[in-house]
């Protein structure tokens, strides 16, 4: 097989995949992205995500180390993921009043929650809306903020 044909066979799926969106996102991260697409990137209703066993959703942006004060109990985000040691991710924590039900590491390229970092929203008010901006960056803030 010629080298150029081999390179084409390997490169074509990679290039084709780039235009498909967030095909590599999994679990709750993929569900967040799907909900963003459904609302034309205008809002996300977290009450429909994270399963049934949580009362609040908390957001932790890049370089966040603490989470105990925000959550109200002993759980440090830095002990469960190193994702916040860079600019690329947010960690979204679904919690009860005394424990974490689940959490998701979410790429900021597919929805940025850094402006919500250190904040928790009760399930009943967990819809966030896109911050008005002139560019294509998708940054979200609390609906009532």
C-alpha positions, -999 to 999 in steps of 0.1 A, spaced: 0 0 0 14 34 -9 22 57 20 -1 84 8 -30 60 7 -22 47 42 -20 83 56 -54 90 39 -70 60 54 -58 70 89 -63 107 86 -98 107 70 -116 93 100 -98 117 123 -106 148 101 -142 136 95 -147 131 132 -137 167 140 -168 181 124 -192 158 143 -192 178 175 -186 163 209 -188 127 199 -162 118 225 -181 131 255 -195 104 278 -221 101 305 -233 133 322 -209 154 301 -226 141 269 -260 148 285 -250 184 293 -239 189 257 -271 173 243 -292 196 264 -272 226 253 -278 216 216 -315 211 223 -319 246 236 -297 261 208 -270 266 235 -292 291 254 -298 271 287 -292 240 306 -316 226 332 -295 206 356 -326 193 375 -329 168 346 -294 156 349 -273 138 376 -298 112 386 -326 114 412 -306 115 445 -293 150 448 -306 183 462 -280 208 449 -255 211 420 -222 228 427 -197 242 401 -159 243 404 -138 260 378 -102 258 369 -77 259 398 -104 254 424 -89 234 453 -115 237 480 -151 225 478 -159 217 515 -172 252 523 -194 253 492 -207 218 497 -211 221 535 -194 188 543 -161 170 540 -153 164 503 -124 180 485 -127 181 447 -89 179 444 -89 144 461 -112 130 434 -98 146 402 -68 166 390 -88 181 362 -89 215 378 -51 219 377 -55 235 342 -78 258 323 -96 231 304 -123 217 327 -150 224 352 -162 199 378 -199 197 384 -209 181 416 -244 167 423 -249 165 461 -273 159 489 -269 179 521 -242 156 534 -227 136 505 -218 137 468 -242 117 447 -221 121 416 -197 144 398 -187 151 362 -155 165 347 -167 187 318 -146 203 291 -150 241 291 -149 239 253 -184 223 255 -199 246 281 -181 269 305 -193 271 341 -163 290 354 -184 320 363 -204 298 386 -173 284 403 -178 280 440 -215 283 438 -242 257 445 -277 259 431 -307 241 446 -322 215 423 -354 236 421 -334 265 407 -307 247 388 -314 261 353 -284 281 339 -285 304 309 -259 314 284 -241 346 292 -248 372 264 -216 376 244 -207 385 208 -184 355 202 -190 318 201 -178 310 236 -205 293 256 -203 306 291 -232 300 315 -245 318 346 -273 313 371 -307 321 355 -317 345 383 -283 361 387 
